[in-house]
Amino acid sequence: MSTGPPYSYTWAPARPAVARVSTSRRELWHILIAFVVLSVDFVLILGGVGYFVRGPGAPFSEVDLAVILTALAAAFTGFLCHELAHKVYAQRHGFWAEFRMSPMGLVLSLITSSFGFLWAAPGATVVSGMSEFDRENWGRTSLAGPISNAAFGGAFYAATAAAYLAGSVLFPWLAFLAFMNGWFATFNLIPFGPLDGAKVIRWNRPVWIVTIVGLGALTVVSYGVAAGIWSPLLMR
């Protein structure tokens, strides 16, 4: 999720515009902390406390390698690459941009994941130097995150179908990764407040419609596969 005028954090620093990708020690720490917390969230949901909430007979011993790897992949592709896409696009076009975590949002994510679901606001990519009237750059910067999720989600769904046809037990895990990328992008495309959708729809409504419909469809279909409602080939 990118943010900026009129939705920027008030403490966003004004820096000279650069046309190269750079970072800072502060940003790296914020990214690392957010990534670790979200990975723990997914472990809790897939193989930890969430199992106890949903029903008996699911001890922590079920936190195996598949759970850990899926959790790491979900946090990396669904969240981290989304935020880095905002950052890279903005910096490549001459604006200052860095990720800043939200401590309260991360605490909330740990609480909700302990009950088997995830409500997370881990932070946002803060952009400085972009005029609030520059709808195109704000729109394109905001769209970069969901497009990153679309690429990963589509790849995971293709891998899901391939694993299913090959008879591999990995296909539900891959479907979950496709679902998380689709859901994270679709949620961020809601045209409200500081979410990406508010800036994308101001820039180009047809692009917003096509993107949110496509990612919404990916979310629904991959959820159905992960939940065992239908196969990756959309059959029972």
HUCOR-V260029 format. One record per residue. RES is the residue in three letters. PSI is psi in whole degrees, 0 to 359 (999 if undefined). NEAR is the number of other C-alpha atoms within 8 Angstrom. Layout:
res-><RES,RES>
psi-><PSI,PSI>
near-><NEAR,NEAR>
This chain:
res-><MET,SER,THR,GLY,PRO,PRO,TYR,SER,TYR,THR,TRP,ALA,PRO,ALA,ARG,PRO,ALA,VAL,ALA,ARG,VAL,SER,THR,SER,ARG,ARG,GLU,LEU,TRP,HIS,ILE,LEU,ILE,ALA,PHE,VAL,VAL,LEU,SER,VAL,ASP,PHE,VAL,LEU,ILE,LEU,GLY,GLY,VAL,GLY,TYR,PHE,VAL,ARG,GLY,PRO,GLY,ALA,PRO,PHE,SER,GLU,VAL,ASP,LEU,ALA,VAL,ILE,LEU,THR,ALA,LEU,ALA,ALA,ALA,PHE,THR,GLY,PHE,LEU,CYS,HIS,GLU,LEU,ALA,HIS,LYS,VAL,TYR,ALA,GLN,ARG,HIS,GLY,PHE,TRP,ALA,GLU,PHE,ARG,MET,SER,PRO,MET,GLY,LEU,VAL,LEU,SER,LEU,ILE,THR,SER,SER,PHE,GLY,PHE,LEU,TRP,ALA,ALA,PRO,GLY,ALA,THR,VAL,VAL,SER,GLY,MET,SER,GLU,PHE,ASP,ARG,GLU,ASN,TRP,GLY,ARG,THR,SER,LEU,ALA,GLY,PRO,ILE,SER,ASN,ALA,ALA,PHE,GLY,GLY,ALA,PHE,TYR,ALA,ALA,THR,ALA,ALA,ALA,TYR,LEU,ALA,GLY,SER,VAL,LEU,PHE,PRO,TRP,LEU,ALA,PHE,LEU,ALA,PHE,MET,ASN,GLY,TRP,PHE,ALA,THR,PHE,ASN,LEU,ILE,PRO,PHE,GLY,PRO,LEU,ASP,GLY,ALA,LYS,VAL,ILE,ARG,TRP,ASN,ARG,PRO,VAL,TRP,ILE,VAL,THR,ILE,VAL,GLY,LEU,GLY,ALA,LEU,THR,VAL,VAL,SER,TYR,GLY,VAL,ALA,ALA,GLY,ILE,TRP,SER,PRO,LEU,LEU,MET,ARG>
psi-><123,156,151,184,134,23,15,154,142,340,8,121,149,119,154,138,139,152,31,159,124,169,185,163,323,314,318,320,318,317,315,314,314,319,316,315,315,326,318,319,311,325,317,319,316,331,16,234,325,328,322,323,319,336,167,168,27,78,171,345,345,355,82,190,322,319,313,314,321,319,314,318,322,316,322,309,318,320,301,312,328,310,321,329,317,311,312,316,313,315,324,340,19,15,153,135,131,153,141,126,162,104,316,322,322,322,317,321,322,321,311,321,335,342,12,7,165,122,106,138,72,341,194,159,118,129,135,146,357,125,142,345,356,77,325,310,321,318,313,320,317,325,336,322,304,327,322,316,322,319,313,316,317,319,318,324,322,319,326,311,319,318,322,314,331,356,22,143,359,347,326,325,318,324,323,319,321,318,313,320,318,317,316,318,316,316,316,342,358,126,71,136,229,2,159,322,327,322,327,317,331,328,310,100,315,320,318,316,311,317,313,326,315,314,327,319,318,319,311,313,313,329,317,321,313,326,357,19,321,170,167,341,13,39,160,999>
near-><14,14,15,13,8,5,8,11,8,4,4,9,5,7,7,7,9,11,9,7,8,5,7,6,6,6,11,9,8,11,12,8,9,12,12,8,10,13,12,10,14,13,13,14,16,11,15,15,13,15,15,11,9,7,7,7,5,11,9,8,6,8,12,8,6,8,11,10,8,10,14,10,10,14,13,10,12,15,11,11,12,15,14,11,11,16,14,9,11,14,16,11,8,10,15,14,11,10,14,11,12,10,7,6,11,15,8,11,15,12,8,11,16,13,10,13,9,9,8,8,9,12,11,12,15,14,16,12,10,11,6,9,4,8,10,7,9,13,15,10,13,16,12,12,16,14,9,11,16,12,8,11,15,10,9,12,13,8,10,14,11,8,12,13,7,6,6,8,7,9,12,11,10,12,15,11,14,17,16,12,16,15,11,12,15,13,7,11,14,10,11,7,6,11,14,16,14,13,13,18,13,9,10,9,9,7,9,12,8,8,8,10,8,8,13,11,8,13,15,9,10,14,11,11,13,12,7,7,8,10,11,11,6,7,6,5>
